[in-house]
Amino acid sequence: MVLRQTVMFLLLVVLSLPGLIHSFQPLFSFDGSSITHRDITQRAVLRKTAEVCRDIAVSEGRDFSLTIDDSLSGVQVQRACSSTGTSSSLLSTVIFQTSITKMYFSNAKVDVVFALSEEHHFDDETFQGGRDIITTGVSAVKASVKLENFVAGRWTLGRVCHTLQDFYSHSNWVELGNTAPYSTLIRPDQPLENLAGPSTPTCRNCTGGNCDDNLLPELLQQSLLTSGYFNVFSSAKPAGKCSHGGSFDRTSRQDPVGGISKDDIGSSHGSLHLKAADLAVNATMELLEDVRLSVGDKNFLRLMGLSQSSVLCFVIDTTGSMSDDIAEAKRVSFDIIDRKRGTQQEPSAYILVPFNDPGFGPLLVTTDADIFKDSINKLSASGGGDIPELCLSGLQLALTAAPPSSEIFVFTDAPAKDAHLKSTVTALIESTKSAVNFMLTDVLVSRRRRRSLQGPVSRSMSQSDAQLYRDLARASGGQAIEVTKSDLSLATTVIEDSSAGAVVTVFQVVRNPGRPDNFTFTVDGSLRNMTAYVTGDSSLTFSLTSSTGVSQSSSQSSGPLASFTTVGNLRRLSLNTDNQTGSWEITVDSNKPYSVKVTGQSSVNFIFNLVEAHEGAHGDFSLKEGRPLSGGNTSLLVSVTGSDTVKVTEVTLFDSSGPTEVNGSLQSLGSGNFLVTFSGVPAGDFVVRLRGEDSSSTSRSTTSTFQRQASTQIKTSSISVTAQVNNTDVEPGSTISVPFTVATATNGVVNNSATGTFTVRANNDRSYALTTPSTVAIAAGNGGTANGTVTITVPTSAASGTDVTLTIEAENAAATDVNYAVLRFSVAPKVTDIDRPVCQEVSSSSNCPSSSSLCASSQWEFIANFTDGVNGTGIESVTIRQGNGTLNTTTVAGAGGDNITVATYSASCCSQNVELTAVDKVGNVGTCVGQVKQSSTAAPVITAAVNTTSTGGLTLSMSQSLWICAAVSLLWY
């Protein structure tokens, strides 16, 4: 494969020097034939997700007609997985596609962070080390899912998949004639066998550049496993050993010369590239199946991001004057829950963060609406100390807990006591692309009453206090809505609007300072239920003109184009766009700050991610954290969602506060993905705007021109901040050191002669103890860079699966420019229980008739014992993987001191096979199969009666009897 070392010389962010990548190409392949890590990961996720949906549909008696193969798209899978997914129904695939994107970006990041790690790529015959990385990572994924930390789980999963996929490209598994994955790589309790010894020769010289038969015949005859050695600095390798190969691998110049890599079609064994890629897809699916069995179908689909609805996320001030606000938050959330429960639009999760002074939290993340209801019901308004409250601390928790691209609502009537977190919160907004809406009550006129010896405390939120919230709303694409407490219930319609399915932003602009202006936006045939929001001073006026020339002014609350209501600084317009597709215009007349936002419901949307190029013989890209450098080139990976028939014609960076607009050059990558490059992006605050054509059947016309706009701003900076760590899985009680580098850039390039001092701030969302320098200084002669180190200590009590987000910021001396790096960690204690639960069949008995036509009148029973060993963590759940019967379980102590879980399954004789899955407390999975037998005899030795329940189908339940017998039937996963 492409050989490059991603060495960030002096830790530059935007421009990396030539380096090496020795794996499947991470993101893009420009030869038209090679398969990348992105392709492999996306294919495996789509296929496994479709399989899970198919199995669920079969168990529920529903049809599932989707053909599952490598040609699947996200919209096809999501529509097939939707019980109401007809071709004409609104369907948002943004969450699903964003989740897949995060997984393959994490996958690609391994080639940046772990470029020289043999174990992460199965180089140098490091099979044990590579497997340890996989199995440790899979345990961390399962722990994250157990705590419903799906974002952290996806990030770890992508990284693990990279190492697993590289095995098939870097080893001789394909050359040995294997056509199935090497399952031992995900099963730490099984030995790695037939490994070539450290002194066993494995290769001979390639002949004339042809390496097709450079593996030694005796190696293949003995089915010995090897992998290529790789080193960019030295040609040394053990005598007779294979090399990886390629221009950057110096060992490939040492006898035996050449390599065995299958990274792309031009590699040493490139003729086997497609076979290696196919095996990598199947191996990734096998790993995903292991995760699925451990966490269950519902949580697996949530891990994959398969959801049509966003989360419902509230951050609520609970101090003394907030009684009315809390009551309204309860009312609107309960209404949304009650109306959408059991539908496709039911929120995928519920997040609640209370705050006051001196505290904030605890953070609640749940998929259970009743738990959320109970928690918000318990909120009460009291206390608060001095007037400002810890609003941004609460918001920080919500931003790191919510999935990317979430909609967050903050209720407060007080200034932020923690305004110093503004840049941290802004960094998290830009990193997560979540929109933050502030419901601000009684700005300038509120009186906060608290019990005290001196009586009520009088205060007001000044315009400067409110401006902080307006700035954050603008950066995120949200809104700052200012109303009286008595009118708050009229303004919370924006929460109900956002909870609708498939909401897209068509156009958004902020004018500060204000000035009269005209704005155009495109209404396409796929848009429904369009709404416009105009915020501004009470003196603001506007007019609306449709594509057919019909007009309506703000003096008409109900007219031919819209009906609107006004509450506080918000005008909400419900647009009538029937049969009026095309270009619309809204004219705003105001010299004071205002904003305009136009939304609608449509399946067609897009997501974007900043990427940075790595130059070299074979260039590629990786995810760009932080802000792009002013004056430099900026690249985006843009993915259109919800339609397989769109044609993108234009992507621009648009400065919503001024006339600046930068057009990007588009390169299609297929399947609705585009690499967009912008040259010489000036300083400013930009949003991404996309235009194109859609000929899908959901449009009202044959071909419809459409326009979409991203909510989150892209702000450029002349400061570069880079930080990388060697391990993102951290153990409780450990201290992590995070080195970082700060530099100054001119026209997008680091200024090697620059000097200066920068203020440094580091924060983490878990309030773990950390140390950080307050400043770093670039001294003359240091190449224009300054280095520092942040340390963070994980408490010994930190739960396995906890995610931690660390933000490191650097601000210039004039406090006019800031940039940041965001790093994510997962708490992962060392797993000592690597053994899967063991199954022992006790009995299988039936009175089933020989004629299948009479099967419904008879029952059969299967009994099995599951154990996890004396030193195991214990069986946590037993479920039915296949079968249509009733499962009962109970747990008792065995004679050797270990716990025995007895599973009793009964079913109609029409369903004559069963497969049970047992999961222990760290996620190891064991399964057991049973089938109808004519007769069976077993002697009961123990009887227990504890916590008995009984259910059918795929759920866990309890039983009463324990049977021990010697008959054994095993099937492991």
N, C-alpha and C positions, 0 to 999 in steps of 0.2 A: 504493500500500500504506500500511500504518500508518506515520505519520511521527512518529518520536520520537528524541530524542537521549538516549542513555544516558550522561548526565553524572553521574558519582558525585561530587556536591558534597561537598567535604572527604573524598572517597574513603570514604564510608560503605559498609558491606558489605551489610547486610540491607535497608535502605530507601533506594532510589535516587529522586532527584527526577525530575519529569516530563522526558521527553527525546524523542528521535526515533529511529525505526527506519524506514529507507526501503529496503525490500526485501520479497520475500515474507515474510510473518510468520514469525519464526524457529521457534517451537516449536508454539504452539497457535493454533487458529482457533475462535472462539466464535460465528461467524455461521452455521456449519453447512454452508457451501458452498465457502469459500476453501481453497486448498491452501498448505501451509506448507513452509518449507525442510526441516522434519523429515519431512513426507510425501514430498517429492520425493526426498530422500536415501535414505530407507528403501525406497521403491518401486524406485529404481534399483539399490540394493545387492541386494535380494531377487531382482529379475529377472535381473541379470547373474550372480549366484551360481548361480541355477537354470540359466541357459544353460550355464555352465561345467560344472556337474554333468551336464547332459544330454549335452554333447559328450563328456565322459569316459565316460559310460555307453555311448554309441553306439560309441566306439572300443574298448570292452571287450566289446561284444556283449550288453550288459544292457538291459533295458527301462527306459524313463523315461516315465511317463505323466502327469506333472504339467503342467497347463495354465499357461503362463507369462503372467501379466498383472498389472495393478495391484492385484488383490485378494489377492495372495499374503500369507501370514503366515510368520513365522519358523519356526514348528513345521512347517508344510507343506514349506517349502524344506529344512529340515534332515532331515526324515523322508525326503523324496524323494532327497536326496543320500546318504543312508545305504544302504549295500548290504544291510543287514539291517533297514532301517527299516520293519518291519511295524507295523500300528496298535496291536498289543499289546506291542511291545518298549519297554523303558525308553529314554528319550531326553531328554538334558538340552540345552536350548537357551540356558542361562544365558550361556555364553561368547559364542555368536553374538549374542544380543540385547544383551549388554553392549558388544560391539564396535560394533554398529550405533549404540547409544546414544551412545558416545563420539564417533563420527563426526558425528552430528547436533548434539550439544552443542558440538563444536568449530565446526561450521558456524554455529550460532546466536551463538557468541561473537564472530564478526566484527562483528555489529551493536553490540557493546558496546565492543570494543577499537578498531575501525576505523570508528566511526560517522561520522566526518567526512572519511574518505578517499575522494576521488572514484574513484580507481583500483580500490579494493576492491568498488565497486558499479557500475562502468561509467557513472558519472554524468559530466556535462560533456564528453561525447564523448572520454573518455580511453580510447580503444580500445587503443592501444599499451601504455599502462601497465597496463590490466586484463589484457591477454594476458600481459604479462611476469610478473605475479603468478601467473597460472595455470601457465605453463610452468616458471617457477622452482620453484614448489611441487611440480609433478608430478615434476621431477627429484629433489627432496628426498625425495619418497615412494619413488621407485625406489631411491635410495641407502639409505634406511632398511631397505627390504625386503632389499636385498642383504646387509646386516649382520644380518638377522633381528631388527631393532628394529621389530616390528610395532606396538607401542603408539604409538611416535612416528610411524610411518607413517600410522596411522589419524587421529591428531590433525591432522597436516598435510593429509591428504586431505580431511577434513571442511571445513577452512578454505578450501581451493582450490575445492571444489565450490560454496561460497557465492558466490564471485565469478562463476564460470561460470554458475550458475543466475540470478543477477541480470541478466546480459546480456539474457536473453529477456524479462524484466519491464521493464527500463529503456530498452531500445533500440527501434527501429521494425522489428526483424527480422520480427516476426509481421505487422505492418501491410504489409510489402512482399510478403506472400503466401508467404513461405517455409514449407515444411512439414517441413524436415529441419534438423538442427543446423548451425551455422556451424563446420565442422570446422577452419577456419584458426585458431580460438582455441586449439587444443591443438597446433598445428603451427607452431613458431616459424620454420621455414625457408620458410614461405609468406607472401607479402605480404598485408597488409590492404588490400583494394581497395574502390573505390566509397564512400569516406568523404566525408561532407559537409565541405567546406572550412571553415576557421575563420570566414570572413565570409559563408558561404552561408546565407541564411535557410532555416529548416526548418519553422516553424510559423506559424499565424495564430491570432487570438483565438478562444477557445471562445465559443459562442453560448448565452447564458442558462444557463450551467453545463453545457451539453452539449459534450463534447470529442471526439465520435466522428469528426469530420472536420477536426480542427485541423491535421493535417499538410498541408503545401503540396502541391497536385497535382503540380507539377513535380518535387518531391523523390521522390515515388512513381514518376513516369514515368521518371526517370533511375535508379531503384533505388539512391538514395544512402542511406547508413547514418548515423543520428544517434542521440543519446540525450539525455535531459532534463537540464537544469541544476538543481542543488539547492543551497540554502544556507539555513541556519536563522538566520543573523545579518544577511545583506544581501540586498537585492532586485536587486542588479546582475547582469547577464548580457549577453553579446554581443547586438547588435541582431538581432532576428528569430529568435532561437534558442528551441527548445522548452524547457519546464521539466519537472521531474519531476511536480510537482503535489502537492496535499494541503495541509492546514491549517498544517503546520509549514514548508513550503517558501515562503520569502519571495519567491523569484524568480518564482513562479507568479502573483504579483500585478502583476508588471511585464509590459507588452506584449512579446510575445503572451501573454495571460493563459491560465491553465489548465495542463494537463500531459498526459503520455503514459504515465504509469506504469500497469502492469498487476499491481500487487502483490497486490491482492485484488479481489473483485467490486465493491467500492465505490470503486475507484480511478478516475482520469480515463478510462482505457481499460479499465475493469473488465470490459466485455463480452468482451474478449479474454484475460481472466485464465486461463481453463482451457486455452486453446490455448498460452499462454506456459508454463504449468506443465507441460503435456505435452511441449513442446519441451525444457524444462529437464530433465525426466526422461530423455528420449532423449539429450540432450547429456551428462548425467552418466554414462549407460551407455556412451557413446562414449569418454569419458575413462577409465572403468574398463576398457574393452576395451584401450585403449592400455597401461594399467598391466599388465593380464593378459598381453598379448603380450610385454611387456618382462621380466616376472619369472617367467613360466610358470604353469601352472594350479595346481600344488601350492602355491606360495608365494602366489598370488593368493587362494586359498581360506583360507590361514592369515591373510593380511592382513584378509580379511573376518571372521575369527574363527570360521569354520565348523569346529568341533571338538566331539566328544562327550566328550572326556577333558581333564583338566587337565594341567598340567605336573608333573613330578617335580622338586622343588626341595630341595636339601640345603645347609645352611650348617654346616661342620664344623670344629671345633677340632682342630688338628693338632699340638698340643704334646705333651710327652713322655709323659704318662700316658694318652693317648687311644688307644693301640693297640687295645684291645678294642672301643672305641666305633667306631673307623674300620672295623674288621673287620665289625662288625654292620651298619654303614651300607652297606658293600659287599654283604653277604649279602642284605639285604632289598631293596636296589635291583636287584641282579642277578636276584633271584627275580621281582620285579614285571616287569622287562624281558622275561625269558625266558617268563613265562606270558602276557604280553599282546602280545608282538610279533606284528604282522600282523593283530591283531584291532581291532575298533572301540574297544576300551578301551586301546589302546596310548597311553602319554603323548604329548601333542601336542608336547612339547619337554622338554629336560632342562637343569636349571640347577644349577651347582655353584659354591660360594664357600668356599674354605678360609680359615681365619684363625688367627693365633697372636699373637705379640708379638716383634718390632715391626711385623709386616706383616699384610696381609689381601689376598685375591685370589690370582691373577687370576680374574675372573669368566668362567665358561664358560656359554654359551648355545648349544645345538645341538639339532637334530632327529634327529641320528644317535646311536642308542643305543650303538653300538660306540665312538664317540668319548667319550661319557660314561663308559662302562665303563672305557676305557683311562685316562681322567683320574682317576677315583676309585681305580683300581687303583694309580696312582702315588703316592697320598697315603701319607705315613708320619709317624709320631709322633716328634717330636724337638724339642729346644730349648724356647723359651718365655720365657726371661729371668725376670722376676719373676712372681709368681703370677697376677695378673689378665691377661686376654687381650682382644684387640680384637674382641669378639663383635659389638657393635652396629654397628661399621664394616662387617663382613661382611654383617650382616643388612640394613643400608641398601642395599648393592649388590643384594642379592637382591630387595628390595621394589621397587626401581625397574626391575629387569630383568624380573621376572615379570609376566605379564598380570594385570589386575585380578581379584580374587576367587580368587587362587591359594591353595594350601595349602603352607606353608613349614615345614620341619623343621630345627631347630637342635640340634646335638649338642655338648655341652660339659660339663666338670666344674669350670669355673673361673669366678670373678667377672668382671664386665665392667670392663676397664680404662678403657673409653670410656663410662662411665655418663652423662657429660654429653650424650651423643647420645640420651638417653631420649625427650626431647620431640620431637626430629627424627624418630626412628623411629615414635613414636606418630602424628605428623602424617602420615607416609607410610602407616601402617596405615590410618588413617581415610580418606586420599585414595584408596588402591588397593583398600580393602575386602578385603585378603588376611588369611588366618588364619595365625598363627604358633604353632607347637607346639614346646616346648622339651623335649628329652630330657636331663634332668639326672641325672648319675650321681654317687653317693657324696656327696650333700649332707651336710655336717657331718663326714663320716668319711673322705673321700678323702685319699690321700697321693700327691702328685705327685712322681715320681722323675725327676730329671734328672741327667745326668752333670755333675759339677763337682768342683773341687779339694776342696771341703768335704764331698762326698758327697751323698746324697739330700736333696732339699728337702721339708720337711713343710709341708702347708697344708690348709686346709679351707674349703669354701664355707659361709659363715654363713647363718643364716636371713634376715638383711637382704640379703645378696648374692642369695640365691635369690628374694627378694621382688620385685626388679626384673624378673626374668624372668616371675614370676607376674603382675605388673601388665601387662606387655606382652601376655602370653597372654590375659588377661582382656579387654583393650581390643580385641583382634582376634577374639575368639571362639574362640581356640585353647585349648590345655591346657599346663600345666607338669607334666610327669610326672617324678617323682623315684624313681629305682630304684638298686639297686647295679649295678655293672658286670656281675656274673655273671647278673643277671636282666634285663639290657637286652633280650635277644632275645625275652623274653616280652612286653615292652611295645611293641615295634615293630609289633605287630599293628594298632595305630592307623594306621600308615602304609599298611599293606595295605588297611585299611578305607577310608581316604580316597581310595585310587587306584581304587576301584570306581566304576562309572559312575552318574551322576545322584544323587549323595549330597546330601540336603537336611537342614537343621537344623529339627527340629520344636519343640524346646524347649531352652533353656539358661538357667542361673541360677548366680550366684556369691554366696555368703554370706561376707562378711568385715567384721566379726567373725561367727563362726558362731552359729547358734541353731537349735533344733529347728523344723522347718517341714514343711508339706504342699504339694506341687506337683501340678498337674494338667496333662495334655497330651492332645491329641486324636489318635487313630489313625484315619486314613482308609483307604478301600478301595484307593487307589493305592499305598500304602506297602508296601515289601517289605524283607526283611532288616534289621529294625530293631535298633539297638544303643544301649545306654545306657552312659554313662561317669560314674562317681562318683569324684571325687578328694577326699582328705581324710585326716585322722589315722587311725591304726590302730584307735582306739577307736570310730570312726564306725560306726553301724548304720543299716539302712534296711529298709523294707518296700515291696512293690509290689502294687498292686491293679488288676485289669483292669476293663474296662467291664461285664463280666458278674458282678463281685463276687468273683472268685477272687483269693486273696492268696498272697504268698510273702515270707518274711523273709530277711534277709541271712545267717541261720544255715543256709539251704539253698542250697548251691552249685549244685544242679540241682533244679528244681522245675517246677510246671505252667506258670509264666509265663516263666521264663528259666533259662539256665545261665550261670554267671559265674565268672571267674577274678580273683584278686587278685595284683598284683605292685607292690611299692613302695606308693605312695599311690594307685594306680589300681585301681578295680574295673570290669571290662568285662563288661557283661551282654548276652548275645545273647537278644533277646526273642522269645517265641512269641506272635504276634498273630493267628494264623489264626482267622477267624470271630469276632473280638473287637474290631471297630471301635467307636469311641466314645471316651468320656472315661476315661482311666487316671489313676491317682494314685501318686505316689512320696512316701513319708514318710521324712525324714532326721532322725536324732537325733544331734546333735553340737553342742558349744559352741565348737568350733574351726573355722577357715575351711574351707570345702568348696565344691565345684562339682558341678553335675549337667548333663549334656548328653545329649540324645536325638536320634539321627539315623536316617535310613532312606533307601531308594532310591525315588525317584519322579520321574516326568517333570514334575510340577507344582511350580514354585518361583516365586520372584519376585526382582526386583532393585529397588533404590531409589537415587535421587540427590537430594541437597539442591538445591533451586532457589530463586532469589530473584526477587521480583516487581519490575518496573519500572512505576511508576505513570504515568498519562497518559491521553490520549483513548482510546487503544487499548492496554491493558496487555498485557504478555507476560512471559516468564520466561527466565532464563538459568541456567547451571550455577553453583552456589554453592560456592566453594572456602573451606576453613576451617570453623571451628565456628560454629553459630548463636548469636545473642546471648541471654543469659539474660533471661527475662521477656518476650521478644518473640514474634512470630509466626514459625512455621517451616513451610515448604512442601516437600513431597516429590513427585517424579514416581515413581510405583510402576508397574512393568510386570510382569504375571504371565506366566510363561514355561511352555512345555510343554503348554499346552492352550488351545483356542479356545472352550471351553465353560464357563469358570469365572465365578462370580458372587462378587465380593468384598463382604463384608458389614461388615468392621471392620478398621481399621488403627490401631494404638495405639503410643505411645511408652511403653515399660515400663522402669522403673528396677529392674534386677535385684537391687540391694542394699537396696531398701526398698519401701514400699508404693505409691510414686507411679506413677500411670498416667494418661497424657493421651490422650484419644480425638481422632481426627482427623475432619474433615468431608471426604467423598469427592465428587469430581466426575469422572464417567466421560468419558474422551476417546476411547473406542472402541478396538477391537483389544486389549483387555486392559490398557490404560493408564489410570491414575487420577491426578488431581491431588489430593493430600491436604494439608489445611491444619490446623495445630495452633495454637491461640491461647494465648498466655501460658505458654510452656514454661518451667518453673522451672529453677533450677540443678540439675545432676545428670548422671549417666551413664546414657544410655538405649539401648535396643535397639528395633528396629522389629519388631512382631509383627503378622501378617496372618491373618485368618480369613475363610473363605468357603465356598462350595459348588461342587462340580464334578460335572457330569452326564456327563462323558466316558465313552467305552466302556471305557477302561482301568480304571475303578473296578470294584470287586466288587459294588457296589450301584448302583442307578439314579442316586441323588443322594447324594453323600458330603460331609459337612462336613469341612473340612480346616483345618489350622493350620500356619503356617510362621513361622520366626523368622530375622531377619538375624543374622549373626555379629558384625559390627563395631559397636562402640558409637558413639553420637552423644553427644558431651560438649558442653555449653553453656559459654559464656564471656562475661564482661563486658568483654572487650577486642576491639576491631575491628582487624584487620590487612588492608590492601588493597595490592596491588601489580599494576601492569600495564606491559607493554612494547609497543612499536610493531611489533616484529618478532621472531618466534620462530625464524626461520632465521638462523643466525649463521655467519660465515665463520671459517675457521682464522686464528689470529693476531689476531683482533679482540677488543676489550674492550667489554663491554655494561654500560650503566648501568641499574639497575633502581630507580626511585624507589618508595618505599613510605610509607604513612601509618598511624599508630597513633592510636586513639581509645579512650575509655572510654564504655561504654554503661550506661544505667540503664533497666530494664524494656524492653530491646530497642531503645532509642533513644539515639543518641549524646548524651552530656551536654556541651553547649557550654560550660559553665562549669567543667568538671573540670580539675584539674591533676594532675601526677604524673610520675614517672620510671619508665621501662621498660627492662629489660635486653633487648638485641637479640642474637640468634644467627642466623647464616646459614651454611648448609652446602650443598655439592653432592656428588652421588654419584660424580663423576669426579675429585675432588680437584684441580680446577682452581683456580688462584690467585684469591682474591677478597679484597675489602676490605669492611668493614662497620663502622658505628659500634657501640661496645659498649653504648651507651645512647642513648635519645632522651627528651626531657623535654617535657611539655605545660605551657607557661607560661600564666599568667593573661592573658586577652585574646586567645588564639590560637584561639578557637572550639572548644576541647576536643580539638584534634588536634596531633600532632607528626609531622614529616616527616624522612625519612632516605633515603640512597641506598646500595645495594649494587652493587659492580662485580665482574664476573667476567671473567677473561681466558681465551680459548680458545687452547690451544697451536697453533702452526703445524703441528704433526704430527698434529692431530686428523683422523681419517678421516671422509670424507663419509658421512653417514647416522648418525653417532654421536648418541645422545640424551643430554641433560644435564638433570637434575632439580635445581632450586634451591629450597631451603626457607628461608623467612624467618620467624623466631619473635619474638614479643614477650611478655615475662613481667613481671607486676607486681612492685612493690618487696617485697612480702611473700612472693613466690615461691609464691603459692597459686593463681595463675590464669595461663594461657598461651593464646595463639591464634596462628595461623600463616597463611601464604600459600604455596602450592606452584605453581611455574612450571616449564614444560617447554620446552626448546629442542632444535633439531636443527642439527647442524653441516652446513652446505650451502655448499661452495665455489662461486664463480661459475662457471657452466657456459658454456664458450665453444664447445663442439661442439654445434651445434643441428641439424646436417644428418643426415637419416636415411640409413642404408645404401642404396646404389644397386645395383639388380639389372640384369644384362645376360644375356639368354638366349643360350646358346651353341648348343644343339641339342636337338631333341626327335625321337627316332627310335623306330620300332617295327616289329614284324612281326605286328601284331595282325590276326587274321582278321576278316572282315566279319561273321561270324556270332557273336553274343554267347554262344551255347551252347558255343563252342569257346574262350572267352577265357582260361580257367584254364590252358591249355597253353602260352600265349605271354607274353612280357615286353615292356615298353617302357621307355625311358630318357629322362630329362630332365636336361640339364646347364646350370647357370647360374653366373655369376660375381657375387659380392658385393664391393663396395668401400666404404670409408668416407672416401676422400679422403686426400691427403697430410697434412693438418692434423687429421684426425679421430682419435678415440681408439682406433679399431680395432674390428673385428668380434669380439664375445665369444662369440656362440653362433648357430647356425643350427638350426632345428627344423622339423618337419613340422606345419603347422597343419591342413591337410586332406590326406588321402591315406592309403593303407594299403600302404606299401612300405618300402623300405630306403634310408636316406640316408647318404652318405659325403661327408666334406669334407676339404679340406686347404688350407693357407694358404701362399702363396709371394709373393715380392716382384715387383711389377710394374715395367714399364719406367720409369714416372714416379716410382718411389720409394715408391708406396703399396702396401700389402699387398692381395692379391687372395685371397679365399676362394672356392674352387671347390666347388660343391655338385653331387653326382651322385646322382640319385634314380632308383631302379628299382622297378618294380611289375608285378604281373600285369595283363594287358590287361582284366581285369574291373574294375580301378580306374583309370580313364582320365584323371583330373584330379588335380593336386597344387597346393598352396599352401605355399610355404616362407616362414618368418619369420626375419629376421636382426636381431640386437640388438647395438648397439655398447656400449662400456664405460660409457657414461653413460645407457644405457637408451633411446636413440633406436631406433625400430623401422621397418624396411622389409620389404616382402613381395614375393614374386614368384610368378606363376602359370604353370603349364604344363599342356599337355594332349596327348593322343595325336595324332600327325601321321603321315601315310602314309610319308613319307620325309624325310630331312634329311642334309645333308652339311656337315661342318665340318673345318677344317684345324687340327690340333694344333700349337701353337707352343712350349709349355713342358711339360716333364714333371717331376714332383716326387714324392718318396716320403718322407713325414715323418709320424710318429706315427699310423699308420693303424690305425683300428678300424672295426668295422661293426656297426650295430644296425638294428632295424626300428621301425616305429610312430612315436611322437612323440618319439624321443630323438635326441640329437646323436651323430654318428659322423664318421670321417675317411676320406678317399679318397686317390687317387694322381695323377690326371691333371688338368692345367690346360688348358682350351681357351679360345680367344678368338675371338669371331665378332661380326658386326655385327647379327645378329638380336636384337631387343630386345622383351621383354615385361614390362611394369611394372604393378604394383598397389601403391599406397602406403597406409600407415596411420600 
